[in-house]
Amino acid sequence: NFLYEKGCNTVYMVSGSSAMWLTDALCRNKNLTAICCHHEQAAAMAADGFGRVHNDVPGCCLVTIGPGATNAITGVAQAYLDSSPMFVLSGQANSRLLDYEMKTGIRQHGTQSLNLEPIVSSITKYFAAVMKPEDIRMHMEKAYYMAMNGRKGPVWIDVPVDIQNRQIPEEMAGYSIIEKKTDDIDYEEIAQIINKAEKPLILAGFGVRSGQAVDELKELSAKMQAPVVISRGGIDIIPSDSEWFVGRPGAYGDRASHFAVQQCDLLLILGSRLSVSTIGYYPQRLAGKAIKIMVDIDNKELAKEDVPVDYKYCIDVKKFISELLEKLPEKAPKGRDDWKLHCQNMRSQYPNVKAEYQKEVPLNEYWVTKKLSDKVEKNANIIVDTGSVCNIVSQSWVLKEGQRYLISGGLSCMGFWATGIGACQKEKQLIAITGDGSAQMNIQELATLSYNKIPLKLFIYNNNGYMLIRHNQHNYM
């Protein structure tokens, strides 16, 4: 009920005896819908998908003890690396047995039981084993705060089976939130640096989406007259037909965006952690002629020294852009029209999908992807699996206004197409694209889609096996 009151209306689950009272509580709550998946990995991925498309509401996954919990770990790791808000609720052995495991370090003391904290603490923002009924409110409030604030991510509540059906007192202690003050930022200085630039460029990532700053980014780009390149995790921040859109840089990126990054004299990095897949393997050379300003909510990402960055600010990206907009002049300096036109010309000069691709036999996957993107509706949710499919589709998909584009960015997990179970939203078209290898990793979820009448259109690209592995073996071995 706590989760329902926070806006969550669906729980993705696989039943288990050690979660029977949690399952019963879910059944009794008529405000919540239970989607029964056929593997805990898919249940966790579905909860991740729910958290991504709703953004301000966490997804929820319910699993049972031991192997049920460990099966969910891949989906949780995926959500953790991609900053997706999500609750995992797991059943556990009797609290007495769990307490003995935790205190002594014995491998196991109870059938199927595992002490989960050492296993999942590194891929969750908060983990708690609920050993006393009266602690549940504090754990839920703290977990929710951790999941939704700062850099978002998954949290995990482990509930022993004997605690699940205990009565809770009416009065319980909650979680007191202590907000940290943001360091003072000289926006006047930043505005002056930006105004001196002749060829400014914005590199935006998923943090802009997670921080609900998509509209602010568009306003900033227009006011600065700065073209935009997008990291793969943030592809759906800006439509492909935007006058400011240049491309998507990375190891599997496009030439226009790469040239723009190397030619700019100011690079404003917003909500992108500058992953290796985005910046390539020569980070010292990235935007070598540019002053670089980086904004991120995660101090650990700012502390990396791969790319020489001149100014680093740990702050919510929405707040940063809003404050900066007030300091920038109403009209950008003269001469930036030439830079904008240059970037547009590069897009035309170096297309990802060439006209001759449509003549190829068998069908060229870049051309097929482009034709598919033409057909998909605005406001659709698009799920793209990993491997060669992700590289091909992320290069050639023509994004329309309002579309969401989801990938397994950090973990690059095969079987990601099952995330679409949780990304289903009423009256929105739902598309998933996968390869013949990745399709099989969660193929049991076709039954989940069928039973729950989830209208997912699944496109499978026949790679005759694992294409990306084959390419790497050919190139490097």
C-alpha positions in Angstrom: 0.0 0.0 0.0 3.0 2.3 0.6 4.1 1.8 -3.0 0.5 2.4 -4.3 0.3 5.7 -2.4 3.6 6.7 -4.1 2.0 6.1 -7.6 3.0 2.5 -8.3 0.0 0.6 -9.7 1.7 -2.6 -10.9 4.0 -5.3 -9.3 6.0 -7.7 -11.4 6.5 -11.0 -9.7 7.2 -14.7 -9.5 5.5 -16.5 -6.7 7.3 -18.4 -3.9 6.4 -20.1 -0.6 8.8 -17.8 1.4 7.0 -14.8 0.0 3.5 -16.1 0.5 2.3 -13.4 2.9 3.7 -10.6 0.7 1.9 -12.3 -2.2 -1.3 -12.5 -0.2 -1.1 -8.8 0.7 -0.6 -8.0 -3.0 -3.7 -10.0 -3.9 -5.8 -8.3 -1.2 -4.8 -4.8 -2.5 -7.3 -4.2 -5.3 -5.5 -1.0 -6.3 -2.5 -3.0 -7.5 -2.2 -5.2 -10.5 0.1 -8.2 -10.3 1.9 -9.3 -13.5 3.2 -12.8 -13.1 6.4 -13.3 -15.1 8.0 -16.6 -15.9 11.5 -15.8 -14.6 12.6 -13.4 -11.9 15.2 -11.8 -14.2 12.3 -10.7 -16.4 10.3 -9.5 -13.4 13.1 -7.3 -12.3 13.6 -6.0 -15.9 9.9 -5.3 -16.2 10.0 -3.3 -12.9 13.1 -1.4 -14.3 11.1 -0.6 -17.5 8.2 0.7 -15.4 10.6 3.0 -13.5 12.1 4.3 -16.7 9.0 5.3 -18.5 7.3 6.8 -15.5 10.5 8.3 -14.1 8.9 9.9 -11.0 7.4 6.5 -9.8 9.5 3.5 -8.9 8.9 0.1 -10.5 8.2 -2.8 -8.1 9.4 -6.4 -8.3 8.3 -9.2 -5.9 10.4 -12.4 -5.6 11.0 -15.2 -3.2 13.9 -16.6 -1.2 17.3 -17.8 -2.4 17.3 -18.6 -6.2 14.2 -16.3 -6.7 16.2 -13.4 -5.3 19.5 -14.3 -7.1 17.6 -14.6 -10.4 16.5 -11.0 -10.0 20.1 -9.7 -9.6 20.7 -9.1 -13.3 17.7 -6.9 -13.7 18.6 -5.0 -10.5 22.2 -4.5 -11.7 20.8 -3.2 -15.0 18.6 -0.6 -13.2 21.5 0.4 -10.9 23.9 1.2 -13.7 21.2 3.0 -15.7 19.8 5.0 -12.8 16.3 3.6 -12.9 14.2 3.8 -9.7 12.9 0.5 -8.5 11.8 -1.5 -5.4 12.6 -5.2 -4.9 10.7 -7.0 -2.2 11.9 -10.5 -1.4 10.7 -13.2 0.9 13.3 -14.7 3.2 13.8 -17.5 5.7 12.6 -17.2 9.3 14.1 -14.2 11.0 15.8 -16.3 13.7 17.6 -18.3 11.0 18.5 -15.2 9.0 19.8 -13.5 12.1 22.1 -16.5 12.8 23.4 -16.4 9.3 24.1 -12.7 9.5 25.9 -12.9 12.9 28.0 -16.0 12.3 28.7 -15.9 8.6 27.6 -19.5 8.2 26.9 -20.4 4.6 23.3 -21.3 5.2 20.9 -21.9 8.1 17.5 -22.6 6.5 16.3 -24.1 3.3 17.1 -22.0 0.3 18.1 -19.1 2.5 20.9 -16.7 1.6 22.1 -13.6 3.4 21.4 -11.2 0.6 23.1 -8.0 1.8 26.7 -8.9 0.9 25.4 -10.1 -2.6 23.2 -7.1 -3.6 24.5 -4.2 -1.5 26.9 -3.1 -4.3 24.1 -2.8 -6.9 21.4 -1.1 -4.7 21.2 2.3 -3.2 19.6 0.8 0.0 19.2 -2.7 1.3 17.4 -3.7 4.5 16.4 -7.0 6.1 13.3 -6.3 8.1 13.9 -8.0 11.5 11.2 -6.1 13.5 7.6 -5.3 12.3 7.8 -1.8 13.8 10.8 -0.9 11.6 8.9 -1.3 8.3 7.8 2.3 7.9 11.3 3.6 8.5 12.8 1.1 6.0 10.2 1.9 3.3 10.5 5.7 3.7 14.3 5.6 3.6 14.3 3.2 0.6 11.9 5.4 -1.3 13.9 8.5 -0.6 17.1 6.8 -1.7 15.5 5.4 -4.9 14.0 8.7 -6.0 16.6 11.3 -4.9 20.0 12.2 -6.2 21.1 9.7 -8.8 18.1 7.4 -9.0 18.4 3.6 -8.6 17.0 0.3 -7.2 16.5 -0.5 -3.5 15.8 -3.8 -1.9 13.7 -4.8 1.1 14.1 -8.4 2.3 11.3 -9.7 4.6 11.6 -13.0 6.6 8.5 -15.2 6.3 7.6 -15.0 10.0 7.8 -11.1 9.9 5.5 -10.9 6.8 2.3 -11.7 8.6 3.0 -9.8 11.8 0.7 -7.0 12.9 2.4 -3.6 12.9 1.8 -0.9 15.5 -0.2 2.2 14.6 2.6 4.5 15.6 5.9 3.8 14.0 9.1 5.8 13.6 9.7 7.2 10.1 12.8 8.4 8.2 14.0 11.9 8.8 15.4 13.5 5.6 18.4 15.8 6.0 18.9 17.7 2.8 22.4 18.6 1.8 23.1 22.1 0.8 24.4 22.6 -2.7 27.7 24.4 -3.1 27.5 27.9 -4.4 27.9 28.1 -8.1 28.9 31.3 -10.0 26.4 31.2 -12.8 27.6 34.6 -14.0 31.1 33.2 -14.6 29.6 30.2 -16.5 27.5 32.5 -18.6 30.5 34.6 -19.5 32.5 31.5 -20.5 29.6 30.4 -22.7 29.2 33.9 -24.3 32.9 33.9 -25.4 32.5 30.7 -27.3 32.1 30.7 -31.1 31.3 27.0 -31.5 29.5 25.8 -28.4 28.2 22.3 -28.2 26.0 20.5 -25.7 26.6 16.8 -24.9 23.5 15.5 -23.1 22.9 12.1 -21.4 20.2 10.1 -19.6 20.7 12.4 -16.5 18.7 15.0 -18.4 15.8 12.6 -18.7 16.1 11.3 -15.2 16.3 14.8 -13.8 13.2 15.8 -15.8 15.0 18.5 -17.6 14.2 17.7 -21.2 12.2 20.9 -21.8 14.9 23.0 -20.1 17.6 21.5 -22.3 15.7 22.5 -25.5 15.3 26.0 -24.2 19.0 26.2 -23.3 20.1 24.9 -26.7 17.9 27.5 -28.4 19.1 30.4 -26.2 22.8 29.4 -26.5 22.3 28.6 -30.2 24.2 25.5 -29.4 23.8 22.2 -31.3 23.3 19.1 -29.3 24.9 15.6 -29.4 23.3 12.8 -27.3 24.9 9.9 -25.5 23.2 6.6 -26.2 21.4 6.4 -22.9 19.8 9.7 -23.5 18.7 9.2 -27.2 15.1 10.1 -26.6 15.9 13.5 -25.1 15.6 15.3 -28.5 13.9 14.2 -31.7 16.0 13.6 -34.8 14.2 16.4 -36.8 15.2 19.1 -34.3 17.2 21.9 -35.9 19.7 21.6 -33.0 20.3 17.8 -33.2 23.7 16.7 -34.6 24.0 13.1 -33.8 25.0 10.4 -31.3 28.7 10.0 -30.6 30.4 6.8 -29.3 32.3 3.7 -30.2 29.3 2.9 -32.5 28.3 6.5 -33.2 28.1 8.7 -36.3 30.7 10.9 -38.0 28.8 14.2 -37.8 28.7 14.1 -34.0 32.3 13.1 -33.7 33.5 15.9 -35.9 31.3 18.4 -33.9 32.8 17.2 -30.6 36.3 17.6 -31.9 35.7 21.0 -33.6 33.8 22.8 -30.8 35.5 25.3 -28.6 33.0 24.8 -25.7 31.6 21.5 -24.6 28.8 21.6 -22.0 28.3 18.1 -20.6 24.9 17.7 -19.0 23.9 14.4 -17.2 26.3 12.2 -19.1 28.9 10.2 -17.2 31.2 10.1 -20.2 31.3 6.4 -20.4 33.9 4.7 -22.5 31.2 3.7 -25.0 30.4 7.4 -25.5 33.9 8.9 -25.5 36.0 6.1 -27.0 39.4 4.9 -26.0 41.4 8.2 -26.2 39.7 10.3 -23.5 42.5 12.7 -23.2 41.8 13.9 -26.8 38.0 14.3 -26.4 37.1 17.9 -27.5 40.8 18.7 -27.2 40.3 22.4 -28.3 37.3 23.1 -26.1 36.7 24.4 -22.6 34.7 21.6 -20.9 32.0 22.1 -18.3 30.5 19.0 -16.7 27.3 18.8 -14.6 26.3 15.6 -12.9 24.3 14.6 -9.8 26.9 11.9 -8.9 30.2 13.1 -7.4 31.9 9.8 -8.2 31.3 10.4 -11.9 32.8 13.9 -11.6 35.8 12.6 -9.8 36.9 10.5 -12.8 40.0 12.0 -14.5 39.7 10.2 -17.9 38.7 13.4 -19.7 40.3 16.7 -18.7 37.3 18.8 -17.6 37.8 22.5 -16.8 34.7 23.0 -14.6 32.8 20.4 -12.7 29.5 20.9 -10.8 27.7 18.4 -8.7 24.1 19.6 -8.9 20.7 18.6 -10.2 20.8 19.2 -13.9 17.3 20.8 -14.0 18.3 23.3 -11.3 21.6 24.1 -13.1 19.9 24.7 -16.4 17.2 26.8 -14.9 19.7 29.0 -13.0 21.9 29.3 -16.1 19.0 30.4 -18.4 18.4 33.4 -16.2 22.1 34.6 -16.5 22.4 34.1 -20.3 21.6 37.1 -22.5 18.4 37.0 -24.5 20.4 36.9 -27.8 23.4 34.7 -28.3 26.6 36.2 -29.7 26.7 36.7 -33.5 28.4 34.1 -35.7 26.9 31.0 -34.2 24.5 30.6 -37.2 27.5 29.5 -39.2 28.4 26.9 -36.6 24.9 25.6 -36.5 24.7 25.4 -40.4 28.1 23.6 -40.4 26.7 21.0 -38.0 23.6 20.5 -40.1 25.7 20.1 -43.3 27.8 17.4 -41.6 24.6 15.5 -40.8 23.6 15.6 -44.5 27.1 14.8 -45.7 27.6 11.7 -43.5 24.3 9.8 -43.3 24.1 6.6 -41.3 21.7 5.0 -43.8 22.8 5.3 -47.4 20.4 5.1 -50.3 22.2 2.0 -51.8 21.4 0.0 -48.6 17.8 -0.6 -49.8 19.1 -2.6 -52.8 21.0 -5.2 -50.7 20.0 -8.9 -50.5 19.4 -10.1 -47.9 17.9 -7.0 -46.3 20.2 -4.4 -44.9 19.4 -4.0 -41.2 20.2 -0.2 -41.2 17.7 0.3 -44.0 15.1 -1.9 -42.3 15.5 0.0 -39.1 15.1 3.3 -40.8 11.9 2.1 -42.6 10.6 0.7 -39.2 11.2 4.0 -37.5 9.2 5.8 -40.2 6.2 3.6 -39.4 6.3 3.8 -35.6 3.9 6.3 -34.0 4.8 9.4 -32.0 4.8 8.8 -28.2 5.7 5.1 -28.7 7.9 3.3 -26.2 10.8 1.5 -28.0 12.9 -1.2 -26.3 16.2 -2.1 -28.0 18.1 -5.2 -26.9 21.9 -5.3 -26.7 24.7 -6.4 -29.0 24.8 -5.6 -32.7 21.1 -4.7 -32.7 21.6 -1.9 -30.2 24.5 -0.6 -32.3 22.6 -0.7 -35.6 19.3 0.6 -34.3 20.9 3.4 -32.1 22.7 4.7 -35.2 19.8 4.6 -37.6 16.6 5.1 -35.6 14.9 8.4 -36.5 13.4 9.5 -33.3 10.1 11.3 -33.2 8.8 13.8 -30.7 7.5 12.1 -27.6 9.0 8.7 -28.2 10.9 6.9 -25.4 13.9 4.8 -26.4 15.2 2.3 -23.8 18.4 0.3 -23.8 20.5 -1.6 -21.3 23.2 1.0 -21.3 25.7 0.2 -18.6 25.2 -3.6 -18.2 24.4 -4.3 -21.9 22.2 -7.2 -20.9 21.0 -9.8 -23.4 17.2 -10.4 -23.1 16.6 -6.7 -22.4 13.6 -6.9 -24.7 11.5 -8.3 -21.7 11.8 -4.8 -20.1 9.0 -4.0 -22.5 6.6 -5.9 -20.2 7.0 -3.0 -17.7 7.2 -0.3 -20.3 3.7 -0.9 -21.5 1.6 2.2 -21.1 -2.1 2.7 -22.1 -2.7 4.0 -25.6 1.1 4.0 -26.4 2.5 1.8 -29.1 5.1 -0.7 -27.7 8.0 -1.9 -29.9 10.8 -4.2 -29.0 13.8 -5.0 -31.3 16.1 -7.9 -30.5 18.6 -10.2 -32.1 18.2 -14.0 -32.5 20.6 -14.5 -29.6 19.2 -12.0 -27.2 15.6 -13.1 -28.0 16.2 -16.5 -26.4 17.5 -15.1 -23.1 13.9 -14.3 -22.0 11.9 -16.3 -24.5 9.7 -17.7 -21.8 8.2 -14.2 -21.4 6.3 -14.7 -24.6 3.8 -16.5 -22.4 3.7 -13.5 -20.0 2.9 -11.2 -23.0 0.2 -13.5 -24.3 -1.6 -14.2 -21.0 -1.6 -10.5 -20.0 -2.5 -9.3 -23.5 0.5 -6.9 -23.5 0.5 -5.5 -27.1 4.2 -5.7 -27.7 5.4 -5.8 -31.3 8.6 -7.8 -31.2 11.0 -7.6 -34.2 13.9 -10.2 -34.3 16.9 -9.6 -36.5 18.4 -12.8 -37.7 22.2 -12.5 -37.1 22.8 -16.2 -37.6 24.1 -16.4 -34.0 25.9 -13.8 -32.0 27.0 -11.2 -34.6 28.8 -8.8 -32.3 30.9 -11.6 -30.8 31.7 -12.8 -34.3 32.8 -9.3 -35.4 35.0 -8.9 -32.3 36.7 -12.3 -32.9 37.3 -11.4 -36.5 38.6 -7.9 -35.7 40.8 -8.6 -32.7 41.7 -12.3 -32.9 
